[in-house]
Amino acid sequence: MATVNDVIPPFQLIQPTSLDEASEAAVDLGDEAWIIAGGMDSFDWLKDRTKRTGAIIELSRVCLLYTSPSPRDATLSRMPSS
């Protein structure tokens, strides 16, 4: 039987918990990083080796993205709905 080495190439996974952490990681890593907020097709791209990256900034732990801003805080803006 043939051996299949279907392994995703190594990358750094960053899972920030705040927008500040996410922004800092994005600035530090620049074009090397993908920023994702869901969507499992990104892992298919890595697995199939159609795209490569050195780092992924995964935003699912940033709670602010899933809550409405307070009306008292005019500095926050809502994420556009898809």
C-alpha positions in Angstrom: 0.0 0.0 0.0 1.2 3.5 -0.9 2.0 6.0 1.9 0.2 9.3 1.6 1.8 12.3 3.4 -1.1 14.7 3.2 0.3 17.3 5.6 -0.4 21.0 5.7 2.9 22.9 5.4 3.9 24.5 8.7 2.7 27.9 9.6 2.4 30.1 12.7 -1.2 30.3 14.1 -2.0 33.4 16.0 -5.4 33.6 17.8 -5.7 37.1 19.3 -8.5 37.9 21.8 -8.7 41.7 21.1 -8.6 43.9 18.1 -5.4 45.5 19.4 -3.6 42.2 19.5 -4.9 41.3 16.0 -3.8 44.7 14.6 -0.3 44.4 16.3 0.1 40.9 14.8 -1.0 42.1 11.3 1.5 45.0 11.4 4.3 42.8 12.7 3.8 40.0 10.1 2.8 42.2 7.2 2.1 40.4 3.9 3.3 37.1 5.4 0.1 36.6 7.3 -3.4 35.7 6.3 -6.2 37.2 8.4 -9.2 34.9 8.6 -12.5 35.0 10.5 -14.0 31.6 9.8 -14.1 29.9 6.5 -12.6 26.5 6.4 -11.7 26.7 2.7 -8.4 28.4 3.7 -7.2 25.2 5.2 -8.1 23.3 2.0 -5.8 25.8 0.1 -3.0 25.0 2.5 -3.6 21.3 2.4 -3.8 21.2 -1.4 -0.7 23.5 -1.5 -2.4 25.9 -3.9 -1.5 28.8 -1.5 1.1 29.1 1.2 1.6 31.4 4.1 4.0 31.7 7.0 1.3 32.8 9.5 -2.5 32.9 10.0 -4.2 35.4 12.2 -7.5 33.7 13.2 -10.1 36.1 14.6 -12.7 33.8 16.1 -11.6 34.7 19.6 -12.0 38.4 19.2 -15.3 38.8 21.0 -15.8 42.4 19.8 -16.4 41.1 16.3 -19.5 39.3 17.5 -21.1 41.9 19.7 -22.7 45.3 18.9 -20.8 48.3 20.1 -22.2 50.4 22.9 -24.1 53.5 21.7 -21.8 55.4 24.2 -18.7 54.4 22.3 -18.6 56.3 19.1 -15.0 55.0 18.3 -16.2 51.5 17.5 -17.8 50.6 14.2 -19.8 47.5 13.4 -18.4 44.8 11.2 -20.4 44.8 7.9 -22.8 41.9 7.5 -22.2 39.6 4.6 
